Amino acid sequence: MEEVDKILIHSLRQAGTAVPPEVQSVRDLTPELVVEAAVRCLRAVRPALGAPLSPLLPPGISARFRLASDLAAACQELGFGGDVGYQTFLYSSEHDTRRLLLFLVEKLPRDEGERGAETPGTDLEEGSGKSGALLRAIGARIREQLGTPWVPPVCRTPRLQRLQTPPALLETHAAQLSARHDWEAEWGGPGLASRLPPQDPQVLLQQMQAAAETLQPPKGPEEAEAEVRQCRGALGGREDALRVKARAVELLPDAQNNMAKLQLVVESSSRRIVSLAGQWERHRGPLLAEYRQLRALRDSAQVAELEALPRDVSRAVYTQRILEIVGNIRKQKEEIGKILEDTRALQKEINALVGKLERTFSVTDELLFKDAKRDEVVRKAYKYLAALHENCAQLIRTIEDTGTIQREIRDLEEQIEGETSAKLPASLERILSDCRALREENALLAARARHA
């Protein structure tokens, strides 16, 4: 397990976990490091699961239990099939910790391309800006559209209409330019007064809805209701646009004063934007300096870690070691299979000898019993035979009981060794300390509640 732990800890460092250089095995990992490693891996594999979780173990006992429970639920949602709970992170054994971390490391993206396609990298998370948010939004929209099954146009709901018939960007842009050109021509041309209806925009929309309902053929109640909802959704945007343009028409007679007022509003908004930009720069400067300093420290730590790695070790060496470990496991499996086969053969031979012994005793007992009635010597031989048979049976039972006891002793020794390696006394001490701290927190909360 030593080589496996080295590879595992190296992968955790690459995922962003601050594992100290003196930690070389899973046995040396503290609960703080286990929590941080699990959160870093979750953020790299699935940001939606890892983003709400803190990589720092809080000082409060109740907060620790909540974080550990949420982390266990996130691991189960990711697909971990083992037994996991808050105790896995706070009071876990070496075996359980290694099993969980191996599962998380296997889920990590293998290269930068996969990391960028499936999970945003560290740079995107820390300073993505508008472009990163736009790319994530585009990716989410594409995944949503690809995951929606195709439905015939007649059966589509308004949401499916928006998802499954999205116009191309060029078509949308061209349609917007054409509509804008038509409205500008209409605003600047003489036909504006003749084209605007004298009624209120709401009345016009009601007339359009009535005309649309009149032209539609009779349908069933559900289809008619869906059609009405779809029409209302389509008319909603037109109603807003018509209201804006009607308001603009109302403002046309006093255009100069309205333009002056609008100019004042624009100037006030510009001054406010400049003021907010200055405030943002005052806040942004220290944060940016701190970010650059932390990033420089991280880069220098990574460089130092890279310099500390042996130069003569390559990926091929790790692969060779893994293959050697797999080969050793295969040899052990073959040896175990041979031992089981020999055990079955030996048990079969023992059963055959026991059967032969029983048959021999039965024949001898029958022959001696016939002559024992007439001959005293034969009678004594018969008694000796019965005593010998009973003693042999007792000896066989004693040997079997001895073997059973030896197996139980070996099992108990293995359990003792496992409990000793699991640092059970230290875990019990941590549990007792946390219980005392939890009682103190409860007493403090009760006192605050009484004063309140």
Secondary structure, 3 states (H helix, E strand, C coil): CHHHHHHHHHHHHHCCCCCCCCCCCHHHCCHHHHHHHHHHHHHHHCHHHHCCCCCCCCCCHHHHHHHHHHHHHHHHHHCCCCCCCHHHHHCCCHHHHHHHHHHHHHHCCCCHHHHHHHCCCHHHHHHCHHHHHHHHHHHHHHHHHHCCCCCCHHHCCHHHHHHHCCCCHHHHHHHHHHHHHHHHHHHHCCCHHHHCCCCCHHHHHHHHHHHHHHHCCCCCHHHHHHHHHHHHHHHHHHHHHHHHHHHHHHHCCCHHHHHHHHHHHHHHHHHHHHHHHHHHHHHHHHHHHHHHHHHHHHHHHHHHHHHHCCCCCCHHHHHHHHHHHHHHHHHHHHHHHHHHHHHHHHHHHHHHHHHHHHHHHHHHHHHHHHHHCCCHHHHHHHHHHHHHHHHHHHHHHHHHHHHHHHHHHHHHHHHHHHHHHCCHHHHHHHHHHHHHHHHHHHHHHHHHHHHC
